Amino acid sequence: MSLPPGPADETADAGGVARVSLERLARGAARAGKPRRSRDAPTPPATMDTPALEKRIGKAITKAIADYDLVVQGDRVMVCMSGGKDSYALLHFMQRGQRFSPNRFEIVAVHLAQGHPGFPLHTLRDYLARSGVEWHIVERDTYSVVQDKLQPGQTTCSLCSRLRRGILYDTAVRLGCTKIALGHHRDDAIATLLLNLFFVGKLKAMPPVLQSDDGRNTVIRPMIYVPESHLVEISKRLAFPIIPCGLCSQQPDMKRARMGELMRAMEELYPGALGSALAAIGDVQGRFLLDKRLWTTPRTESDRHADAFA
């Protein structure tokens, strides 16, 4: 289950900067013609057969787990299931990893039923019943709370995610889970970085592992290296019974959706751009930023020559 950071998910102003930028990018791509793939450009997932695609995704998840010690011996991992493609993929690959990992760990799948009208809960229940893992459905009517508290024109994501997060944190403690696994992927991390950059004034993305403020819970994101395009493709191949979020889909022109469009346009114009963006999140060079808290040593002559526009 994805828990998007709420503050950045406000409704975008009509005719805002994001829309103008997207239109300019599209015109630029049209003028440049279809870009040729370089040797470093990613292989389109649609060109891979299903075993190769599964291996590619599994390798990215394994690397993230190894890089940040996301899952260790004896962990009891609560996999949050929303019914979206990302949560299905997360459960699938966590089960796949369970078969091959040298670390023995347990999986507990949990869905929070939030009282959305018309939500086909039986679809997810049937899938979990066939999955072979321990699973639980927790019922809390957060939908009514969100509808009651928000004013017309406000987006629901911030309040909805806070309510959902608190319930899931409590559920993890109750079930004795040592980790809470969320289905955020590479593109989510980059979109969060851009949202914070443009609308919050902070350089902040999504960490692969995060300790809750009260210290009771550890949140992990095993798919942080996985491109969304790979998850879209594998969800089609494996025929996950995807359930769209009716609450989110009723909110047009959200900033996060606009960032997604911008990122797809960039990747089309410059294949490999999103991979480079993810690498940048993991290679922060504080001496070339304006945050004085990161200035631990004086700038040298070699530093000045390293400036992009020196």
ABEGO torsion letter per residue (X at the ends): XBBBBAAAABBBBBGBAAAAAAAAAAAAAAAAEBBBBBAABBBBAAABBAAAAAAAAAAAAAAAAAAAGABBBGBBBBBBBAGBAAAAAAAAAAAAAAAABABBBBBBBBBBBAGBBGBBAAAAAAAAAAAGBBBBBBBBBAAAAAAAABBBGBBAAAAAAAAAAAAAAAAAAAAGBABBBBABBAAAAAAAAAAAAAAAGBBBBBBABBBBAAGABBBBBAAAABBAAAAAAAAAAAGBBBBBBAAAAABBGBAAAAAAAAAAAAAAABBGAAAAAAAAAABBBAAABABAAABABBBBAAAAAABAAX
